[in-house]
């Protein structure tokens, strides 16, 4: 492989894929995607179809960059699944949970927040992994078998899987940024203290 092809492959592997679909919860992934992009990770959106825009809870229209069936784990650094009303109103988003299985089985990280955790529960991906969500009984209602692995925490990382509840977009982003090495150690701690705790001292630490 020549240098140009090598560089292209490296850039592809750094690409983060953000799943988008109707009723996408706008507030849940902004911190993660913004700071990944600022750290050199291109973010591409993945929808049910590439030629059909989706509409978020906030009424924003998003034109996906590619269709779900075009997405391959080997071309991605991370798949992010956000919450949406559709996770709990039928099986429309089940293909995204199946894609998450494909990613995890390929050793590529998946980050799920809010209703997406219920989708992963239904797919059986939380049965043997530590995880969190909005509340434990929300996941219990899916009939999954992973209740003993539920952790009452803002966000949880277990291997290549990150989970969080709908009120914790900053904690979710902290786990995502740490997983991909966008921020590490004291920088990651400063980032979290700045955006979660409004700690003015963290601003100087982050910029140093």
C-alpha positions in Angstrom: 0.0 0.0 0.0 1.4 3.4 -1.0 1.6 6.4 1.4 -1.5 8.0 -0.1 -3.6 4.9 0.3 -2.2 4.3 3.8 -3.3 7.8 4.8 -6.7 7.3 3.3 -7.2 4.0 5.2 -6.1 5.7 8.4 -8.6 8.5 7.9 -11.4 6.0 7.2 -10.7 4.2 10.4 -10.9 7.4 12.3 -14.4 8.2 11.0 -17.1 8.2 13.6 -20.6 7.2 12.5 -23.6 8.8 14.0 -26.9 7.0 13.5 -29.8 9.3 12.6 -33.5 8.5 12.3 -36.8 10.2 12.8 -37.4 11.4 16.4 -33.6 11.5 17.0 -33.0 13.2 20.4 -31.0 16.3 19.5 -29.5 17.1 22.9 -27.9 13.7 23.5 -24.8 13.6 21.3 -23.8 17.2 20.6 -21.0 17.3 23.1 -19.6 14.0 21.8 -19.7 14.7 18.1 -18.5 18.3 18.4 -15.5 17.5 20.4 -14.6 14.4 18.3 -14.8 16.5 15.2 -12.5 19.2 16.8 -10.1 16.4 17.7 -9.7 15.2 14.2 -12.4 12.5 13.9 -14.7 13.1 10.9 -18.3 12.5 11.8 -20.6 11.0 9.2 -24.4 10.4 9.6 -26.0 7.0 8.9 -29.7 6.8 8.3 -32.2 4.1 7.2 -31.7 5.4 3.6 -29.2 7.8 2.2 -31.7 9.5 -0.1 -34.3 10.3 2.6 -33.9 13.0 5.2 -34.9 12.3 8.8 -36.4 14.8 11.3 -35.2 15.1 14.9 -37.3 15.7 18.0 -36.4 19.4 17.6 -37.6 19.6 14.1 -34.2 19.6 12.4 -33.9 17.8 9.0 -30.8 15.8 8.5 -29.8 14.3 5.2 -27.8 11.1 6.0 -24.4 10.7 4.5 -24.9 7.0 3.9 -27.4 4.2 4.4 -27.2 1.8 7.2 -26.7 -1.2 4.9 -23.6 0.6 3.4 -21.9 0.9 6.8 -19.1 -1.6 7.6 -17.3 -1.9 10.9 -13.9 -1.9 9.3 -14.5 1.6 8.0 -15.4 3.1 11.4 -13.8 4.0 14.7 -17.1 4.2 16.5 -20.9 3.9 16.0 -23.0 6.3 18.1 -26.7 5.4 18.7 -28.8 8.2 20.2 -32.3 8.0 21.8 -35.5 8.4 19.8 -39.2 7.7 20.3 -39.0 5.1 17.6 -36.9 2.8 19.9 -40.0 2.2 22.0 -42.8 2.3 19.4 -42.0 -0.6 17.2 -39.2 -2.4 15.3 -38.2 0.3 12.9 -34.8 0.8 14.5 -34.0 -2.8 15.2 -31.6 -2.9 12.2 -29.5 -0.3 14.0 -29.2 -2.6 17.0 -28.3 -5.5 14.7 -25.6 -3.2 13.2 -24.3 -2.6 16.7 -24.0 -6.3 17.2 -21.9 -6.5 14.0 -19.7 -3.7 15.3 -19.1 -5.2 18.7 -18.4 -8.7 17.2 -15.8 -7.0 15.0 -14.2 -5.3 17.9 -15.3 -1.8 16.9 -16.8 0.4 19.8 -20.5 1.3 20.1 -21.9 4.1 22.2 -25.6 4.1 23.0 -27.6 6.6 25.0 -31.2 6.8 26.2 -33.7 4.7 24.1 -30.9 3.2 22.1 -29.9 1.2 25.2 -33.3 -0.4 25.1 -32.7 -1.3 21.5 -29.4 -3.0 22.5 -31.2 -4.8 25.4 -33.7 -6.3 23.0 -30.9 -7.4 20.7 -29.3 -9.2 23.7 -26.2 -7.0 23.7 -26.6 -6.0 27.4 -27.1 -9.5 28.8 -23.5 -10.0 29.7 -22.1 -6.5 29.8 -22.1 -3.8 32.4 -24.4 -1.0 31.3 -26.7 1.8 32.4 -29.7 3.7 31.0 -32.4 6.0 32.2 -33.5 3.7 35.0 -33.2 0.0 35.6 -36.9 -0.7 35.2 -36.9 0.9 31.8 -34.6 -1.8 30.5 -36.4 -4.5 32.5 -39.5 -3.8 30.5 -37.7 -5.1 27.4 -37.6 -8.5 28.9 -33.8 -8.7 28.6 -31.6 -10.9 30.8 -28.9 -8.4 31.8 -30.5 -6.9 34.9 -27.7 -8.1 37.2 -25.2 -6.1 35.1 -27.1 -2.8 35.4 -25.0 0.0 37.0 -26.7 3.0 38.5 -24.2 5.5 37.1 -24.2 8.5 34.7 -22.4 6.5 32.0 -20.7 3.1 31.9 -18.0 1.7 29.7 -17.6 -2.1 29.4 -15.0 -3.1 26.9 -16.2 -1.7 23.5 -19.6 -0.7 24.7 -20.6 2.7 26.2 -24.0 3.4 27.6 -25.7 6.4 29.3 -29.1 7.7 30.2 -30.9 10.7 28.5 -29.9 13.2 31.2 -26.2 12.6 30.9 -24.9 13.8 27.5 -21.7 15.2 29.1 -20.9 12.0 30.9 -21.7 10.1 27.7 -19.3 12.3 25.8 -16.6 11.9 28.4 -16.7 8.1 27.9 -16.7 8.5 24.1 -13.8 11.0 24.1 -11.8 8.9 26.5 -12.4 5.7 24.5 -11.1 7.2 21.3 -8.3 9.1 23.0 -9.6 12.6 21.9 -8.8 13.7 25.5 -6.9 11.7 28.1 -6.0 11.8 31.7 -6.0 15.3 33.3 -7.3 16.9 30.0 -10.3 14.6 30.0 -11.0 15.3 33.6 -10.7 19.1 33.0 -13.1 18.8 30.0 -15.7 17.1 32.1 -15.4 19.5 35.0 -15.8 22.4 32.6 -18.9 21.2 30.8 -20.5 19.2 33.6 -19.6 21.2 36.7 -18.9 24.7 35.2 -15.6 24.7 37.0 -13.7 27.9 35.9 -10.4 26.4 36.9 -10.9 23.6 34.3 -11.0 26.1 31.5 -7.4 27.1 32.0 -6.3 23.4 32.4 -8.0 22.4 29.2 -6.3 25.2 27.3 -2.8 24.6 28.7 
